[in-house]
Amino acid sequence: MFTTVLMIEKPLAQADVELVTTLHGDEQVSFVVLMQPRGDQDRLLRAVDDVALGYLEDAARETKVPKDESARQPAERALTHSVAALKAAGAAATGQVVEQHPLDTLREVVEQHHADEVIVLTAPHFVEEFFHRDWTSRARHKVGVPVLKLFAHQD
């Protein structure tokens, strides 16, 4: 079985589930989903990205992002939804909310599960990507498996 660590920052849309579950054709894939709570960190960068993408209402909402502690509950709900959606599509899936530094957690999970690849499924982050500070760019230097970046479905 092929094992994929899937890093996400929002609940998987049905289009996202179809994309990640069909990447390897008929091969059986199991997923370990890592959900990053959306907290105070990088709020300015997210607002700049929202403005660059034309999502002005989202940029304005960045001032209402919950503090790290209260961000855990929405992250847990998003994780539960995403794992259930992957299972409904016929994939094996487990998951966890990231409690510490995301890249350290990623490395540990890749080693623990003997993962074959990492997929980072996020919205575009122009500022971080330009400076190679996004999860994908940094993960490529931390884990010993291929890291694929995919853009999440936007509503």
C-alpha positions in Angstrom: 0.0 0.0 0.0 1.2 3.5 -0.9 1.2 5.9 2.1 0.7 9.6 1.7 1.0 12.3 4.3 -1.5 15.0 3.4 -0.9 18.4 4.9 -4.0 20.6 4.8 -5.1 24.0 6.2 -8.9 23.8 5.5 -11.4 21.0 5.2 -11.1 18.9 2.0 -13.7 19.8 -0.7 -15.1 16.9 -2.7 -12.9 18.0 -5.7 -9.8 17.8 -3.4 -10.8 14.3 -2.3 -11.2 13.1 -5.9 -7.9 14.7 -6.9 -5.7 13.1 -4.1 -7.5 9.7 -4.2 -7.0 9.3 -8.0 -3.3 10.4 -8.3 -2.0 6.9 -8.2 -4.6 5.2 -10.4 -5.8 1.9 -9.0 -3.1 1.5 -6.4 -4.3 1.4 -2.8 -3.4 4.5 -0.9 -3.6 5.3 2.8 -3.5 8.9 4.0 -2.2 10.4 7.2 -3.8 13.9 7.3 -2.1 16.7 9.1 -4.4 19.7 9.8 -2.7 23.0 10.7 -4.9 25.1 13.0 -5.5 28.6 11.6 -4.2 30.9 14.3 -2.4 34.2 14.7 0.8 33.2 12.9 1.3 34.7 9.4 -1.9 36.7 9.6 -0.4 39.6 7.5 0.9 37.2 4.8 -2.5 35.6 4.5 -4.2 39.0 4.2 -1.7 40.0 1.4 -2.4 36.8 -0.4 -6.1 37.3 -0.1 -5.8 40.8 -1.6 -3.5 39.5 -4.4 -6.2 36.9 -5.3 -9.0 39.5 -5.2 -10.6 38.0 -2.0 -11.0 41.4 -0.3 -13.7 40.1 2.1 -11.3 37.3 3.2 -8.5 39.8 3.8 -10.8 41.9 6.0 -11.7 38.8 8.0 -8.1 38.2 8.9 -8.5 40.5 11.8 -11.1 38.1 13.2 -8.9 35.0 13.1 -9.1 33.2 16.5 -6.1 33.0 18.8 -4.2 29.7 18.7 -6.0 28.0 21.5 -9.5 28.7 20.1 -8.3 27.7 16.6 -8.1 24.0 17.7 -11.8 23.2 17.7 -12.4 24.3 14.0 -9.2 22.4 13.1 -10.5 19.3 14.7 -13.8 19.6 12.9 -12.0 20.2 9.6 -9.8 17.1 10.2 -12.8 14.9 11.1 -14.6 16.0 8.0 -11.5 15.4 5.8 -10.7 12.0 7.1 -14.3 10.9 6.8 -14.4 12.2 3.2 -11.3 10.2 2.3 -12.7 7.1 3.9 -16.0 7.6 2.0 -14.0 7.7 -1.2 -12.5 4.2 -0.4 -9.1 5.3 1.0 -7.7 4.3 4.4 -7.2 7.5 6.4 -6.2 8.8 9.8 -5.2 12.2 11.0 -4.1 14.6 13.6 -4.1 18.3 14.4 -0.6 19.8 14.3 0.2 20.8 17.9 3.8 21.9 17.4 5.9 23.2 14.5 4.3 21.8 11.3 7.5 20.8 9.6 8.9 18.9 12.7 5.5 17.1 13.0 5.6 16.3 9.3 9.1 14.8 9.5 8.1 12.7 12.5 4.9 11.4 10.8 6.7 10.6 7.6 9.2 8.5 9.6 6.6 6.9 11.9 4.4 5.8 9.0 7.2 5.1 6.5 5.4 7.4 4.1 6.1 7.3 0.4 5.3 10.9 -0.3 3.9 14.2 1.1 1.2 16.2 -0.5 0.8 19.8 0.6 -2.7 20.9 -0.4 -3.2 24.6 0.2 -4.6 27.8 -1.2 -2.0 29.9 -3.1 0.3 31.8 -0.9 2.1 34.2 -3.2 4.3 36.0 -0.7 5.5 32.8 1.0 6.0 31.0 -2.3 8.0 33.9 -3.8 10.4 33.8 -0.8 10.3 29.9 -0.6 8.9 30.1 2.9 5.8 28.0 2.1 5.3 24.5 3.6 6.2 22.8 0.4 9.5 24.5 -0.2 10.6 24.0 3.4 9.3 20.4 3.6 11.5 19.4 0.6 14.5 20.1 2.8 13.2 18.3 5.9 11.7 14.9 4.7 13.4 12.2 2.7 10.4 11.6 0.4 9.0 13.5 -2.6 6.8 16.5 -1.8 4.0 17.5 -4.1 2.2 20.8 -3.9 -1.4 21.0 -5.0 -3.8 23.9 -4.8 -6.9 23.3 -2.8 -10.3 23.8 -4.4 -11.5 27.3 -3.9 -15.2 28.0 -3.2 
